[in-house]
Amino acid sequence: MSPVAESYFGISGYIIFWLLFVVALGLFIQRASLLLRLLKLGRPENRFDRMGYRFTSMLTIGFTQSSNLKSLTLKDPAALGHAIMFWGLIIFGVSYFVFIGLGGGFGLYTIFSGSSFETVFFSILDIVAVLVILSMIWVVIKRYLIVPDRLKREMSPAEKIVQPLLIVVIIGLMLLHFGIEGFRYAAYGIPGSGPPLGVPLAQTLVNAGISGDTLAAVYKIFWWLNFVLLLVAVIYAPRSKHLHPLASFPNLLFRNLAPKGSVKPVDLKKPETSGAAEIRDFSWKQLLDLYSCTWCGRCHVVCPAQLSGKPLSPRELILGMKEHLLEEGPKLLKKQVPASSVAVDKAGVTDPESSTEHTGRGKTLIGDVISEEAIWSCTTCLACQDICPVNNEHIDKIIDLRRHLQMIAKTEVARDTLKNLRVRGNPWRGTMYARTDWTEGLNIKVVGEDSNIDVLYWVGCTEALEDRSLKVARAVAKLMKQAGVNFGILGEEEMCCGDPARRLGAEHLFQMLAMNNIQLLQSYNIKKIVTACPHCFNTLKNEYPKLEGQFDVVHHTQFIVELLKDKKLRVKPSGDALVTYQDPCYLGRYNDIFDVPRQIINDILGMTLVEMEQNKKDGFCCGGGGGRMWIEEKFGQRINEMRLDQAINTQAKVVAIACPFCLQMYEDAAKAKNAEESLKVRDIAELVEESLEVSQDTAKNMK
């Protein structure tokens, strides 16, 4: 083997090598610079805290592909294929640096030529190349032959032509690896032991009687083709629709470290932060999300709005906003008239005469990129964010769009609900109950009259004022009384926690309610709070701390299970009752409380738990979150009825509930489907109360 012959391409070769490299690098930097400048159009946001943790976790999540592999299933093993492709390209990236970067540029290939390092490394590359090719074949099958729903989307003719380019480049690089390896060995000498595919290929070429000069010439052609193809990938990547190879790691680095259940607050003293009407109204991190989208469509197929036929797809929200940013962003950088400006009259209503057709300004964000109907279709269930392999944050974007519509454009959506919150402190219009009516006959302390308590029972608007949920409030109170818990309620002083206002975009109203509640709780020196509403639980636990409201908040299922473990409550096993359980989004996905309710049902009550098709992290929303409880469904199927069908399919006789919104949505669906008799809907507190062993002493405590 001649190290000189295989390492040097002559002076002209080196000039061409570096000239092409510099041109490609310059074009890459030019485009990357534009992409960075577009990010700077966004509002400032501090994502630079805890940088040590951010960096190490980015590397851990990124290189282990843990966020990608969490969606791996037997039905859809695409996540494994993507992980193999990623790991393979990382290994090839190292090889390019060593064998092309160093070898091609400085002639250092001779250091490794014929060495055991070369043999081992090229053997690894052979195996990796085969795995990458197989993974890309799987990509071709899933993209073009057996296309799953998550990958189906309308594309322009140009997009259809360009989309396969990345696949072609990756397969081309792998095939060129084998060509370079085989022809190099054949031209300059076949080692006694070597790569498992490269050596047999070289022997085949030599046995074919091809001359050494021809073998060397083909080797050099393949080497240059490989180099040029790499440079094409470098130039193409920042210009393609697939920006995620460049943006995914930064997106993981700057992901949200706040509790999943918290929404980004707004400084009401700064009007420019009151929601988003233009692309530049989002923060730079929200814009980085757009670059990071992998087009995998996983968010699309878990979204209850999309699955029920409503005009919202989290995938299309992200991709539409990205296209909008790339199209209109350069104009904004040139300080042209904001292309996404929405003309609004004095009443805050979009002026149809100022639409794209009449002004020629370009697409509007609200209206053209995403419709108002789509914005209001979101249940904020968090399924899209939880499944996203690059930690995109869809919900904050939708909340920001809603904030503009509520606080600036003055939409009529949920207007009566928000008015009721502002005037009465609860969202329930027309209720005939006062907040303490449910306590009749239970002798429950009201903190304003007796603040000597250990635990505050935060009842919540629904369980205090909605007819069916009153029974749950009574059940929770009876359990605490039997267990001898020294608790009280706020009574008429309790106001809505603010969750409906915040999720509907009325941030000003949320902050008013929250500050009133925080001041009230602090005035009574409240430390521990129990609530049966996951929405109240999430708001008090994860969002009040940002307004300096720090409290120990537990969900009633958590509190009940501790009372049962401590033998303060005793229950009789309920036999072989067949029960299924609805995971509330704000308890499960938002706060990772999945096992405690199941423990009560299965282990403590002795009931037989049968899971619905979608459960735990994959659970399906009841349709009541995100303020949707107070917005009429106008499109597609009713989400609650779709979920009830899943419950019916389990053959269970009881649906166990741990959320008043879920309770009401299931009750409504059962009525609509005439399933009230065949499928009972019970809160877990009711199931426990019905199974209690009550002694004479404890019976007195309950009075």
N, C-alpha and C positions, 0 to 999 in steps of 0.2 A: 504494500500500500504506500503511495507517495503522498506524504503530508503536504508537500508544496503544491502538488497538482490539485489536491482537493481543497486547499485552504485559500489560495489566492486566485483572483479573477483578473489580475492586471490592474494597472493604474486607472485605465478607463473604467474598469468595473467598479473600483472604489468610488470614483467620482460620481458615477451613475447611482450607486448605492446611496451615498449621502445626499445627493441632489434630490432623489425621490423621497428619501426620509424627511428632509427639511421641508419640502413642498407639502407632504402629507401632514406633518406636524403643524405647519403654518395654517393649513386649511382646517385642521382639527381645532386649533386654538382660536381661530377666527369665529367658528361656529359656537364653540364652548363659551367664548366671551359674550356672544349675543345671548345665549341661554342664561348666563349668569346675570346679565343686565336686565333681562326680562324678569328674573326673580326679584331684582331690586325695585321693580315697580310696586311690589307688594308692601304692605305696612310692616313696620318693625315688630318683631316678636322675640322674646328672650327664650332661646332654646340652648343656651350655653352654660346652664348649671350642671354640676356633677359631671364634668367632661371626662374624668377618668373612668367613671362607671359607664358613661355613654359609649366611650371608645371600646372598652373591653367587651361590653355586651353586644355592640355592633359586630365585632369580629366573631364572637361566639355564635350569635344568631345567624349571621351571614354565612360563615364557613360551614357550620353544621347544617344549614338549610332547615333549621327547626321550624321556622314560621311557615315555610313552604310545605314541609312534610306533614304538618298537622292536618292537612286536608287529604292525606293519602288514604284511599279505600281500595278494596278489591275491584269495585265497579269502575273506579277511575284512578288508575295508578300513574297518571300523568305527573304527579308531584315527584315520584321517584325518578322518572325519566329526566325531568328538569334538573333534579339534584345531580344525577350522573353527568349530564351535559355540563353543568356548572363546575363540578369538581374536575372533570376532564379538561375543560378549557383552562382552568387554573394551572393544571399540570403542564399543559401545552404552552401556557404563557411563560412558565419558567424555562421550558426548553427553547422557546424563541429567544429569550434573553440570553441564554447561555450559548446556544449553537448558531443562532443567526445574528443576534445583536453583537456578541463578543466575537464569534467566529467570522461572521461576514464583514464586520467593520474593522477588526484589528488583527485578524489572522490568528486568534488564540485557539482555534479549533485543534491545532496540533497538540495542545496540552491534553486533550481528552481522546484524541484519535487512537483507536485500538486498545484503550484502557478498559479495565473492568468496570469503571464508572460508566463509560459509554455503553457497554454491553447491558448493564443492569438498567440504566435509565432508558435506553431505547427499547428494551424489553417491556418496561412499564408503559412506554408510549404506545407500543403496538397493541397491548391489551386495552389501554384507555381509548385509543382511536376506534377500535371495534365497538366498544361500549357506547361511545359518542355517536357513531354512525347508526347503531341500533336505536338509540334514543331519538335521533333525528328522523329515522324511518317511522318511529312511533308518532312523532310530531306531524309528519306528512299525512299519516293515516287519520289522525284526529283532526287535522285542519282541513283535509280535502276529501277524504273517503267516508269515514264514519264520524261525522261531526256531532259532538254533544251539544246540547242546548246552550251551554255557557259560552261556546265559541261561535255561535251563529249571530251574525250581525251584518247589516247592510254596509257595503263598501263601494266606493266609486271605482270606475274602471282602472284609474291610475293606481289606487290602493291595491287592487287585485294583482296588478303587475308587479308592484314593488314589494309587497308583503313576503313573497317567497325568497327574496334576495338574501336575507340573513341565513335561511336554511341552506341555500346554495353555497354561500361562503363557507359555512361551518363544514358541510360535507366535503366541499372542495379542498379545504385545508387538511382534513383527515386523509383523503385519498392521495393528496400530494405528499403527505408524510411517508406513505408506503412507497410511492414512486421515487422520492428522493433517497430513501433508505436502500431500496432494492438496487437502483441503478448506480448508486455510489459504491456499494459493496461489489457489484458486478464489474465496475470500471476499475476500481483501485485495489481489489483483493477481498475475498470472502473470509471472514474470521472463522476459526475453528468452532467457536461457540458464539452465539449472538442472538439478536432479537428473534422471536419465534415466527414472525411473518416476514421480516426483512431478509433473513438469510435464505429461506426457501425461494423467495421471489428472485433473489440474486442468482441462485443456482439455476433456476429456470431460464433466466435471461442468458447466462453463460452457455448453457446447454443448447440454446436456440442458435448459437453460432454468430451472435451479433458482435461486431468488431469493438475493440476497446475504445477507439475514438468516438464511435457512435454512442456507446454507453455513457462515456464522459460528457458528450454534448447533450444528451437527453437529461442526464443528471443536472447539468447546469441550467438547462431550460426549466426543468421542474423547480429548481432552487429559486430561480428568478420569478417564476409564476407564483410560488408560495409567498415570496416576499411582496410581490405586487398585490396579491390578494389580501395579505395582511394590511397593507397600506390602504387598500380600497375599504376594508372594514373600518379602519381608523377614521377615514374621511366620511364614510357613510353613517356610522353609528350616531353621531350627534345631529345628523340631518334626517334620520329615519323617523318613522312613527314609533319605533321601539327605542325609547330613550332610557328604559329601565336599567340596562346594563351599566349605564353611567350614573344613574340617580339612586339606585336602590340602596347602596351602602350609605351614602349621605342621608337618605331618608330614614334609615334605621338609626343612624347616629343622632339625629335630631327628633326622634319620635317623642311623643308625649309621655312624660314620666309621672304626670298627675294621675290620680285614681281614674279608672275607666269611666266611672259614673259621673265625672264632673264635666261641666261645659265651660268653655273659655269665657271669662267674665268680660264685661264692657265697662269702660270708663265713661259714665254718662255725662261727664263734664266736657268730653270731646265728641262733638257731633259726628266727626268723620269716622268714628268707630261704631256708629249705630247701624250695623248691618252692612250688607254688600249689595250694590246695584251694578257695579262695574268690576271688571277683572282685577283692577288694581286696589279694590276695596278689601281684598283678601290679604292675609299676611304672606310673607315670603315662604314660610313653611307650607302653607296651604297650596301655594303655587308649585313648590317642589314636589308635593304629592302627585301633581299632574304628570310630571316627567317620569315618576317612578312606576306608574301603572304598567303592569305586565300584559294587559289584554287577556288575562286568564279567564275572566268572566265568572269567577267563583262568587263574587259579591252579587252578580246578576241573578244567579240561580238560587240564592238563599234569601233574597229580598221578598218579604210577604206582599209588598205593594206590587212588585213586578209579577209575582206568581199568581196574584189574584186579578191580574188584568188592568192594573192602574198605570197611568202614564209616567211611571218613575222606574228608572234603572240606575242603580248606583254606578254601574260600569259606564253607561252612556253619559251620566253626569260628569264623571272624571274625564272621559275622552273628549266630550264636547267642550268642556272648559279648556282642555289642553289645546285643542285645535283653535279655539277662540283666542287663547293667549298667543299662540304662534302666529296667528293671522293679524290680530289687532295690536299686539304688543309692540312690534317695530314702529307702528304709526305713533303710538303713545311716546315711545322713546324720542321720536323726532318732534315731540310736542305739537302734534297735529290735534285737531278737534277730537276729543275722546270718542272713539268709534262706538263704544258701548253705552254712551250716554242715553238715558231714558228721559224723554220729554215728559214732564209732569205738570199738570195744571194746578191751580190754587187749591183744589180739593184733594190733591195728591193722587189723582187718577191718571194713568198713562194716556197720552194724547194720541189717538190713532193717526192723526194727520202728520205726526212726527215720526212715523214708523220708517223702517228701512226703505220701503218703496217710495216714500215721498221725500226723504231727506238725502238718501244716498250715503248715509253715514256708516253703513255697515251693520252687522248683526248686533242686536241688543242681548245682553246676558240673560236677563229675565224676559222671556217671551220667545226669542229665537233659539238660544242655546238650551234653555230649560224653561218649560212652561210653568205658570203659577200652579196649575193643577198637579204637576209632578212634585213641586215643592211641598204642597200640602198633603201629598200622599204618604209621606214618610211616617212610620210609627216610632222612629228612633230606637228600634229594637237592638241595634248594635251588631246584627248578624253580619252585615257587610264588612265592618271594621274588624270583627273578630276573625273572619276567615281570610282577610287580605294578607298575602305573603310578604308584602313590603310595608305593612303598617300604615297604609293610607287612612286618613281621618275624614270619612264622608260626612258624619253627623254634624260636625262643627260648621261645615260649609252650608248645609241645608239650614241650620239654625241661623247663620248669618244672613242668608237670603230671606228667611222669615222675619228676622229683625228689621230689615229694610222695609219689607211689606207692611209690617205692623207699625213701626215707629216713624217712618218717613212717608211711605205711600198711603198709609191709613186704609188698609184693606178692610173689607167687611167680614172676612173670615173669622169666625169665633168671636165676633164683636160682643154679642150678648154674654158669652161666657166670661170674657175679660172685664166687661162692665160689672158683672156680678161679683167677680173677685175684688174689684176696686171698691165697690160700694158695700158689699156684704161680707167680704172675706172668705167666700167659698164659691165654687164654680157651678153649683147646682141651682139652676133657675126653677122656681116653682115649688121647691120643697116646703112641706108644711111642718117640718120638725125643727125644734131648737136643738142646740148642740148637746144638751143634757137629757133630752127626753128618753134616750135609750137606757139611762141609768135607773129608771123608775123601779123602786123596790130593792135595789142592790146596795144602798147605803154606801156610796163611793165618795171619798174625799174630793173636794174641789180645792185646788192649791191656794186660790185666792182667799179661802176661808180657813184652811189649815195647811200650812206649808211644811209641816213636820212629816216628810215622806222620804223614802229611800229611792223610789223609782217613780218616774213620771210616765204614765201611759198616754202616749200621743195617739189620739183616736183617729185623726184625719177626717177630712170632709166627707168622704164617701161612707165610711162606717158610722159616722155620727148622723148623717142626714139622708142617706139613701135607704129605702125601706128594707130591701133584702139584706143589706150589709149590717143593719142594726143588730141582727142576730149574731153576727160575728163579734161585734164589739162586746155584747153581753157575754158571749162564750169566753172571750179573752179575760174579761174582768172576773168572771166566776172562777176561772182557773187560778188567777192570781190570788183571789180571796181564799180559796181552799188551801192554797200553798202557804198562806200566811204572809204574803208579800205586803209590805207597807207601801202602798202606792196611792197616787192621786191623779187627777186629770185637771186640765186647764179650764174645762167647761166653756162658758161663753167667751172667755178670753182667747181661746185657741182660734187661730186664723189659718187659712191654707198655707202650706209650706212654700208654695210658689212654683212647684214643678210644672203645672199646666201653663202658667204664664211664661216661664222661661222657654219651655219646649215649643210654645206657639209663637215665640219671637218677641214677646212683650217684656224685654229685659228690665225696663224701668219699673214695671209693675212687680216683677219678681224681686228686685232689690228692695222695693218698699215693703213688701210682705216679709221678706227674709229679715230685714233689719228690725222690723217691729217684733217679730218672733224672737230673734236673738236677744234683744233688750229685755223682753218679757221673761225669757228663760233665765237670763243672767240675774234679773232682779229677784227671782225666787231661788237663786243659787242651785239650779237644777244641774245635776251631774250625769245621771243615767237616765236614758230614755228608751222605752220599749214601744214599738209601733208594729201594727199588722199590715201596713201598707208599704210595699217595696219602693214606691215612688217617694213617699215621705222619708223612708229609711235612707234611700240614696241621697236625697237632697240634704237632710240633716247631717248625714255622715260625711259626704264627700264634697258638698258645695258650700255649706255654711262656714266651714273653716276658712275659706278664702275671704269671708266677710267677718272674720275674727269670732266666729261662733263655734267653739270647741266643746263637744259633748260626747259622752260615751253612748253610742246608739246601737241597739241590737234589734233584730227582727223578731217577731213574736215566736217563730219556729225555733230560733236559737234559744230564746228565753225558756220556752216550754220544755225543750229537750234537757236543759240543765235542771229544771225543776223535777223532771222525771228521773234523771240520773241520781239526783240527791234524795230521792224517795219522798220529796215533798208533795208529789202527786203520785197516786197509784191507779193503775188502769187494769181493766179486765181484757184479756185477749179477745179479739172480735171474730174468732173463727176463721173461716176460709173466704171471707169477703174479698171479691175481686175488685181492685182499685187501680186506677191509672192516675198519673200526676202531671199537672201542667206547670212547667218551669216558667215562672214570671221573668220576663227579660231583665227587669231592673233588680231582681234578686239573684238570678243565675248569671247571665253573661256579664252584667255590669259589676257584680260583686262576688262572683264565684261561689255562691252558696247553692250547691246542688245536693249534697249528701244529707244534710241535716233533715230536711223534710222527708226524704226517703227513709231515713233511719227511724223517724217517728212512725211512719206508715207500716213499714215492713218489720223492723226489729222490735219495736215497743208495742204497737197495737196488734201485731201479729197478723196483719192483713196480707193478702197476696198481691204484690205490686206487679202490674204488667205495664211495660213502657210503650208509649206511642212510637210510631216510626221515627219521628224527630224528637229527640230528647236531650236534656242537659245542654252542652254547648251548641248542639245542633237543633235545639228546641225551636218551635214555631210560635211566633207572636200571636196573642189573642186578638190583636187589632186595636187595642185601646190606648196604647202608649203614644207619646209625642203630641198629646192634645187631641188625638183622633177620637177619643171618647165623646168629644163634643162637636165633631165634624161629621156630617152625614156622608156616607159612602155613595158616590155618584157613578163610579166606574167599576166595571168588572164584578167579580164575586165578592161577597162579604167575607172578610178574613176570619171572623169568629166562626162562621159556618164551615169554612174549610178546615179549621182546627177541630171543631166538634166532630166532623166526619172521621178524623184520625182517632179521636177518642172512642167513637162508636166501633171502629174497626178492631179495637183491642178486646171487645166483648166484655169489658169491665162494666160493673153495675154502678160504680161511683167514680166521679172525677174529683180528686183532691186538689184543693186550691190554696194558694198562699198569698193572694193579692185581691183586693176588692175590685179592681178593674177587670181582672180575669174572671172573677165571680160573676160580675154583671154581664160581661160579653158572652160567657158560656150560658148563663140563664137566658139571655135574649136569643141565642142561637138554638137552644133546646126548644124554646117556644115556637120559633119559626119552623123547626123541623119536626114538631110534635114528638119530641123525645124526652119530655119532662118526666114521664113515668118510668121509662126504661133506663134512664141514665140520671142519677141524682148528682147534684153539684153541691159539694160541701167544703167549707174551709177546714184546714187541718185543726184549728182550734175547736171547731164544732165536733170533729171526729173524736178528739181527745176527751172533750166534755161528755160526749155520749157514752164513752167507755170508762168513765171514772168509777172508782170504788169510793162511795161517800159514806163516811161514818157520821154518827150523830154530832160529834164535836165539829167536824169539818162542815157539816151542813149548817151549823150555827154561824160559822165564819162567812158563809156565802150569802147570808141575809144582810 
